[in-house]
């Protein structure tokens, strides 16, 4: 009876370090690299420590303070920010404020956690996955891997209570397994406790759901990362994306070149990470086909573009 009296409904004692989080997710599918000819899928996660709410700060950055619908600037700051549809200075400015916030550890050091997993579909051994609906088969497995790695890296040696997992609406919403299978499998992991049974799908429109602000932020982080990795594609509005990529590039370089640099000015170690898989195509019976296949360093083609080594696409 003593053990029960000292623990809550989840079996957590008062002395155990515990963190409660929300997870926000988005993806990029079938991204072709014009420089290497390889095809990539990207999974982006933002983890919000509910003791230090990220959403509150992101709203303040969006509206340059407390939202005021009577302000003449309210509508300019209330647009839906979508990386691939960044066609106005107003939307670019919102994204710029978000990026500047992330780059400043004095403001975001306790609130912003992000992880991107890039999957090289060209190098991936497709025999690992079912022949039917291969994308969702791959996505389900790597999404689970990404969540597990991110949570264990961000909050080591802590009990982690996952209140919600949010994902942007898309084809995964209609998959037979995706909404529940990830949580079902991860419930067996030590120190992970789920209060949700299924992934919740959110629209991009923050006017319909406040949490969609963080779905938009996740989209922007994925978009700028993909741009820095693969290079900028020229269009009538690409100068907005180029400006934002230049802002984010210094942080991204540190994550690629020194992923565990604890002395970085951005304090990104174990808080903002990017990894890729696989290094090479291995057979399904290779015991090291997973453990030795994750890596961090890649050529940044956007950096080569702005240095004059490559022309813009």
PyMOL commands that set and color helices and strands:
alter all, ss='L'
color gray80, all
select helices_A, chain A and resi 2-5+54-63+75-77+83-85+89-103+105-108+126-128+134-154+171-174+178-186+212-230+238-257+301-306
alter helices_A, ss='H'
color red, helices_A
select strands_A, chain A and resi 18-32+39-49+113-120+159-168+192-194+200-202+272-277
alter strands_A, ss='S'
color yellow, strands_A
deselect
rebuild
show_as cartoon
